[in-house]
C-alpha cells in the first residue's frame, strides 16, 4: 500500500508537468527514505532536496523526475550516470533501463549506495568508485548519459561515448544560475534544449 505522503508527492509532480507514467511509476516503486539519513526521513516525500552527508544532497523529486523524463528511456537502454550520490536517481533509472552504470568519486557515498542497491535487490546496476568525468571507457557506447552534478561544460570525450540518437542530460552552470540541458546526438552534430532552473552541488572537476 502506498504511503499517503508518496501519493501526495506523485500528484504534486503531475501538477508540475511530469506526465510520463513510467517515470512516475518508478518513483512510486523506489523508497526515497532509504537514501536519506534517518534524521531527515520524515521529509522523504516532500518535494525538496535534503543533505546526505559529505557536503552532498539528494535532489528534489521533481528534478529527478524531470531529468529522468528527458532521457526518453526504453527498457533496452544502457545508461551511464556520472555522480551516484545517494543512489536515488540511479535506482529510478534502474526501473526503466536494461542496465545502469554509475560512477561516484566520494568513497563514503559509493559504499552507502552500493549497500542500498543490494538491499533493494536492484541487480541491473553496476557501480564504480572513480572520478566520472572521463566516462566509463570499458563500457562504451551508451544509449543515455546523465550527470547529477552541475558543471560548466561537458567534454567532447563524453559526447563521443553515446550512440547515434543518444541523449545526454546535464545541469549546466550559466552565470548565476543552473539549467538542465538535454543534448541529442545525430551523426557528428549535437542539438540542445534548455529546461528548468535548478540547484545542484557542483561537479568539482567541471567547475575548477
Secondary structure, DSSP 8 states (H G I E B T S, - for coil): ---HHHHHHHHHHHHTT---HHHHHHHHHS-GGGGS-GGGGGGTTSSS-EEEETTEEE--HHHHHHHHHHT---TT-EEEEE--TTSHHHHHHHTTSSEEEEEES-HHHHHHHHHHHHHTT-TTEEEEES--TT--GGG--EEEEEE-SBBS---HHHHTTEEEEEEEEEEEEETTEEEEEEEEEETTEEEEEEEEEE---B-TTTT-
